[in-house]
Structure formats: structure tokens, C-alpha cells
Amino acid sequence: MNSHLRALITMATTQAIMDGLLIYLVASKFDRHTREKWEEGLQANKLLKWKDMATFLEKRCRMLENIENAMVIQTPSKQIKLFFHCPVSRQPEVFSFFYDGCHK
């Protein structure tokens, strides 16, 4: 184990190693579409930093929020909201569903 750590330290700084591990952990939790967007933006010859991941996440969250807000504005009469309190975080959670009127 120590020999592996020494080998890593010779290849990159401690900060670069920590950034890489954190990026790997976060990216492993992405859904398929987010992973595709993340992979599209990667450069093969660049060592990623946490700042790169943070910037990507901010842009992705902003885009998803804009899409959700646009959907609510366009179809407010078809939206059904479900409110409940999360037993773990004890915070209110909201789930939105859209009904298209085609129930069979």
C-alpha cells in the first residue's frame, strides 16, 4: 500500500490526488445523461481539478432548474405536486408530476 502511495505522489501533488479521488466519487453517482455531458466536456490531455467538477455541477444544476421552471410555466394546470417531509434530513421535499391527460 505504501509503495502505491509513493508512486502516486511522484506522479502528482497531494492536492491533485485528492481532487482526482473526489471527482471519481462524485462522477460515479451521476445519472446516464449527466455522465454523458460530463464526458463530452473532458479533455484527454488535461489533469482535472475539483474546480472543473464544481463548475460543471453548477452549470448542470442551473440548466436543470431552468428546464424545470420552464415546464412549470408552460403547463401549470397539468402539474401535480406531492409534498412530504424527509425522515432523514427532516426537510420538506417536493416532487412534481405532469399529467398529459392520456390515461389508459
N, C-alpha and C positions, 0 to 999 in steps of 0.2 A: 504494500500500500504506500509506504513512504517513497519508494522508488518511483511510483506513478506520479505522486505529488511533486517530487523533484523534477521529473520530466515535464510536467505541466508548467511549473514555474519557469523553467528555462525557455519555454516557447512563448509565454505571455506573462503579463503582470498579474498580480493577485486580483486587482480590480477587473481586468479583462476576463479572468477565470470566473469570478463571481457573477459578472454580467452575463456571461455565456450560460452558466447554470440557471440563473434566474429566467433568462429568455427561454431556455429549453423548457423549464417547468411551466411557465405561463402559456407558451405556444402549444404545449401538449394538451391543454384544456380547451383549445379553440374548436368551434364547430367547423364543419367542412367548408362553408363559404368564407368564414373569416380566415381559415388556414390558407385557402386559395389566394385571397387578397394579400395576406402576409407573404406568401411565397412569390407572388408576382413582383413585389417590391424589393426582393432581396438582390444584392449584388454579389456575384461569386467571388470577387477579389477583395471584399471588404469585411473586416472583423467587426461584428455588430457590438454596439454598446446598449446599455439599458435605455439610454436616451432615445435611441431609434425605436425600441419597443414602445416606450411611453408615448412618443409622438404618434406612432401608428394607432395605438389604443385610443388616444384622444380623438383622432380623426375618425376612426371607425365608430366610436360611440356617438359622436356628433352626427355622423351620417345616418346611423340607425335611428337616432332620436328625431331627426328631420323627416325621415320616411314615416315614422310612426305618427308624428304630428300632422303630416300631410294627409295620411289616411283618415285620421280623426276628423279633420276639417272637411274632407270630401264626402264622408259618409257618416255624419253624426247620428242619423236616425237608425242606422243598422248596427250601431256599436252596443255591445253588452259588456258591462264592467262587473267584475267579481272582486269584492274586497274581502280580505281576511288578514288576521294577524299571524305572522310567522312565529311558531312556538320557540324557535331557536334564538332569533335576533329580537323578538318581541316588537318588531317594527311592522307597520301596516304594509301590506303588499297589494298591488292592483294588477289584475290580469284582464286584458281586453280581448274580446272575441267579436268577430264580424259575421253577421248573418246575411246571406245573399238572397234569401227568400226561396231558395230551391231545395226544399227538404223533401226527401222521398222515403 
